[in-house]
Amino acid sequence: MGEVPLHDHFKSRLDDLEKLVDVKFAAIDKSTSLAREALDARLEGMNQIREALRDQSGRMATKDYVDLVTRRQQVDIEELKESRWRLAGAASQKSVNIAMILAIVGLAISILRFFL
């Protein structure tokens, strides 16, 4: 009484084992699916970053262009310096001319006073 035939016992144990394996496979499938979704999300984020970097690099000036603009600015600066020096020299020449005129006027006055 209460004895289970060996065949039924093994069949019951195999059924239990099969259910356990099915549960484990379902868990593995679910974890694989979740891992795939997480990986897809990470890859999508990386693709967005890559696209942003590509867009950013497309808007940046190249080294050759920056060098060209820098050289042009250096030439412009040198031209402005020369222009400033010329203007400063012209102002000095104007001062010399005024002094010369005043000296001539003063000389003329002193010559007139000497003879008068």
Phi and psi restraints in degrees (value plus and minus 20) as a CYANA .aco file:
   2 GLY   PHI      56.4    96.4
   2 GLY   PSI     -17.9    22.1
   3 GLU   PHI    -109.0   -69.0
   3 GLU   PSI     118.6   158.6
   4 VAL   PHI    -126.6   -86.6
   4 VAL   PSI     113.6   153.6
   5 PRO   PHI     -80.6   -40.6
   5 PRO   PSI     128.4   168.4
   6 LEU   PHI     -76.8   -36.8
   6 LEU   PSI     -61.4   -21.4
   7 HIS   PHI     -80.4   -40.4
   7 HIS   PSI     -65.3   -25.3
   8 ASP   PHI     -87.3   -47.3
   8 ASP   PSI     -57.5   -17.5
   9 HIS   PHI     -83.0   -43.0
   9 HIS   PSI     -67.3   -27.3
  10 PHE   PHI     -84.9   -44.9
  10 PHE   PSI     -58.4   -18.4
  11 LYS   PHI     -84.2   -44.2
  11 LYS   PSI     -60.9   -20.9
  12 SER   PHI     -84.2   -44.2
  12 SER   PSI     -63.7   -23.7
  13 ARG   PHI     -86.1   -46.1
  13 ARG   PSI     -61.0   -21.0
  14 LEU   PHI     -85.5   -45.5
  14 LEU   PSI     -58.2   -18.2
  15 ASP   PHI     -84.0   -44.0
  15 ASP   PSI     -63.1   -23.1
  16 ASP   PHI     -82.4   -42.4
  16 ASP   PSI     -62.5   -22.5
  17 LEU   PHI     -85.5   -45.5
  17 LEU   PSI     -59.7   -19.7
  18 GLU   PHI     -84.3   -44.3
  18 GLU   PSI     -61.1   -21.1
  19 LYS   PHI     -83.2   -43.2
  19 LYS   PSI     -61.3   -21.3
  20 LEU   PHI     -83.5   -43.5
  20 LEU   PSI     -62.9   -22.9
  21 VAL   PHI     -84.3   -44.3
  21 VAL   PSI     -61.3   -21.3
  22 ASP   PHI     -81.6   -41.6
  22 ASP   PSI     -61.2   -21.2
  23 VAL   PHI     -84.4   -44.4
  23 VAL   PSI     -62.7   -22.7
  24 LYS   PHI     -85.3   -45.3
  24 LYS   PSI     -62.2   -22.2
  25 PHE   PHI     -83.8   -43.8
  25 PHE   PSI     -59.6   -19.6
  26 ALA   PHI     -82.6   -42.6
  26 ALA   PSI     -61.6   -21.6
  27 ALA   PHI     -85.1   -45.1
  27 ALA   PSI     -60.8   -20.8
  28 ILE   PHI     -84.0   -44.0
  28 ILE   PSI     -63.2   -23.2
  29 ASP   PHI     -81.1   -41.1
  29 ASP   PSI     -63.2   -23.2
  30 LYS   PHI     -85.3   -45.3
  30 LYS   PSI     -64.9   -24.9
  31 SER   PHI     -86.9   -46.9
  31 SER   PSI     -56.3   -16.3
  32 THR   PHI     -84.2   -44.2
  32 THR   PSI     -61.8   -21.8
  33 SER   PHI     -84.0   -44.0
  33 SER   PSI     -63.7   -23.7
  34 LEU   PHI     -85.0   -45.0
  34 LEU   PSI     -61.3   -21.3
  35 ALA   PHI     -83.9   -43.9
  35 ALA   PSI     -59.5   -19.5
  36 ARG   PHI     -83.4   -43.4
  36 ARG   PSI     -63.2   -23.2
  37 GLU   PHI     -84.1   -44.1
  37 GLU   PSI     -61.9   -21.9
  38 ALA   PHI     -84.8   -44.8
  38 ALA   PSI     -61.9   -21.9
  39 LEU   PHI     -85.0   -45.0
  39 LEU   PSI     -61.8   -21.8
  40 ASP   PHI     -81.4   -41.4
  40 ASP   PSI     -60.7   -20.7
  41 ALA   PHI     -84.3   -44.3
  41 ALA   PSI     -63.4   -23.4
  42 ARG   PHI     -83.1   -43.1
  42 ARG   PSI     -63.9   -23.9
  43 LEU   PHI     -84.9   -44.9
  43 LEU   PSI     -57.3   -17.3
  44 GLU   PHI     -83.9   -43.9
  44 GLU   PSI     -62.9   -22.9
  45 GLY   PHI     -82.0   -42.0
  45 GLY   PSI     -61.1   -21.1
  46 MET   PHI     -85.5   -45.5
  46 MET   PSI     -58.8   -18.8
  47 ASN   PHI     -84.5   -44.5
  47 ASN   PSI     -58.0   -18.0
  48 GLN   PHI     -85.3   -45.3
  48 GLN   PSI     -61.6   -21.6
  49 ILE   PHI     -84.1   -44.1
  49 ILE   PSI     -64.2   -24.2
  50 ARG   PHI     -80.4   -40.4
  50 ARG   PSI     -63.2   -23.2
  51 GLU   PHI     -84.6   -44.6
  51 GLU   PSI     -61.1   -21.1
  52 ALA   PHI     -83.4   -43.4
  52 ALA   PSI     -61.8   -21.8
  53 LEU   PHI     -85.2   -45.2
  53 LEU   PSI     -60.2   -20.2
  54 ARG   PHI     -83.6   -43.6
  54 ARG   PSI     -62.9   -22.9
  55 ASP   PHI     -84.8   -44.8
  55 ASP   PSI     -62.8   -22.8
  56 GLN   PHI     -84.8   -44.8
  56 GLN   PSI     -63.5   -23.5
  57 SER   PHI     -87.8   -47.8
  57 SER   PSI     -47.9    -7.9
  58 GLY   PHI     -89.2   -49.2
  58 GLY   PSI     -45.3    -5.3
  59 ARG   PHI    -112.0   -72.0
  59 ARG   PSI     -30.2     9.8
  60 MET   PHI    -101.4   -61.4
  60 MET   PSI     129.6   169.6
  61 ALA   PHI     -96.3   -56.3
  61 ALA   PSI     125.2   165.2
  62 THR   PHI     -97.8   -57.8
  62 THR   PSI     141.6   181.6
  63 LYS   PHI     -82.5   -42.5
  63 LYS   PSI     -60.1   -20.1
  64 ASP   PHI     -81.4   -41.4
  64 ASP   PSI     -62.7   -22.7
  65 TYR   PHI     -85.7   -45.7
  65 TYR   PSI     -63.2   -23.2
  66 VAL   PHI     -83.3   -43.3
  66 VAL   PSI     -61.2   -21.2
  67 ASP   PHI     -82.3   -42.3
  67 ASP   PSI     -62.4   -22.4
  68 LEU   PHI     -81.8   -41.8
  68 LEU   PSI     -67.9   -27.9
  69 VAL   PHI     -83.5   -43.5
  69 VAL   PSI     -60.1   -20.1
  70 THR   PHI     -82.9   -42.9
  70 THR   PSI     -63.4   -23.4
  71 ARG   PHI     -82.0   -42.0
  71 ARG   PSI     -63.2   -23.2
  72 ARG   PHI     -81.2   -41.2
  72 ARG   PSI     -62.1   -22.1
  73 GLN   PHI     -85.3   -45.3
  73 GLN   PSI     -57.5   -17.5
  74 GLN   PHI     -83.2   -43.2
  74 GLN   PSI     -62.1   -22.1
  75 VAL   PHI     -83.1   -43.1
  75 VAL   PSI     -64.2   -24.2
  76 ASP   PHI     -81.5   -41.5
  76 ASP   PSI     -60.6   -20.6
  77 ILE   PHI     -84.1   -44.1
  77 ILE   PSI     -63.8   -23.8
  78 GLU   PHI     -82.8   -42.8
  78 GLU   PSI     -60.5   -20.5
  79 GLU   PHI     -84.6   -44.6
  79 GLU   PSI     -60.0   -20.0
  80 LEU   PHI     -85.2   -45.2
  80 LEU   PSI     -59.1   -19.1
  81 LYS   PHI     -82.1   -42.1
  81 LYS   PSI     -66.5   -26.5
  82 GLU   PHI     -81.7   -41.7
  82 GLU   PSI     -61.1   -21.1
  83 SER   PHI     -83.1   -43.1
  83 SER   PSI     -62.2   -22.2
  84 ARG   PHI     -83.2   -43.2
  84 ARG   PSI     -61.7   -21.7
  85 TRP   PHI     -84.1   -44.1
  85 TRP   PSI     -61.3   -21.3
  86 ARG   PHI     -83.1   -43.1
  86 ARG   PSI     -62.3   -22.3
  87 LEU   PHI     -85.3   -45.3
  87 LEU   PSI     -60.0   -20.0
  88 ALA   PHI     -84.9   -44.9
  88 ALA   PSI     -59.4   -19.4
  89 GLY   PHI     -86.1   -46.1
  89 GLY   PSI     -58.6   -18.6
  90 ALA   PHI     -85.4   -45.4
  90 ALA   PSI     -59.5   -19.5
  91 ALA   PHI     -84.2   -44.2
  91 ALA   PSI     -59.2   -19.2
  92 SER   PHI     -86.4   -46.4
  92 SER   PSI     -60.1   -20.1
  93 GLN   PHI     -84.0   -44.0
  93 GLN   PSI     -58.6   -18.6
  94 LYS   PHI     -82.8   -42.8
  94 LYS   PSI     -63.2   -23.2
  95 SER   PHI     -82.7   -42.7
  95 SER   PSI     -59.9   -19.9
  96 VAL   PHI     -84.0   -44.0
  96 VAL   PSI     -63.1   -23.1
  97 ASN   PHI     -82.7   -42.7
  97 ASN   PSI     -63.2   -23.2
  98 ILE   PHI     -82.9   -42.9
  98 ILE   PSI     -63.8   -23.8
  99 ALA   PHI     -82.8   -42.8
  99 ALA   PSI     -58.9   -18.9
 100 MET   PHI     -85.0   -45.0
 100 MET   PSI     -63.9   -23.9
 101 ILE   PHI     -83.1   -43.1
 101 ILE   PSI     -64.3   -24.3
 102 LEU   PHI     -83.4   -43.4
 102 LEU   PSI     -58.3   -18.3
 103 ALA   PHI     -85.3   -45.3
 103 ALA   PSI     -61.8   -21.8
 104 ILE   PHI     -84.9   -44.9
 104 ILE   PSI     -62.8   -22.8
 105 VAL   PHI     -82.9   -42.9
 105 VAL   PSI     -63.5   -23.5
 106 GLY   PHI     -84.1   -44.1
 106 GLY   PSI     -60.4   -20.4
 107 LEU   PHI     -84.7   -44.7
 107 LEU   PSI     -62.0   -22.0
 108 ALA   PHI     -83.6   -43.6
 108 ALA   PSI     -60.7   -20.7
 109 ILE   PHI     -85.3   -45.3
 109 ILE   PSI     -63.3   -23.3
 110 SER   PHI     -87.9   -47.9
 110 SER   PSI     -55.2   -15.2
 111 ILE   PHI     -86.6   -46.6
 111 ILE   PSI     -62.4   -22.4
 112 LEU   PHI     -83.8   -43.8
 112 LEU   PSI     -60.3   -20.3
 113 ARG   PHI     -88.1   -48.1
 113 ARG   PSI     -54.5   -14.5
 114 PHE   PHI     -85.5   -45.5
 114 PHE   PSI     -60.1   -20.1
 115 PHE   PHI    -108.0   -68.0
 115 PHE   PSI     -32.3     7.7
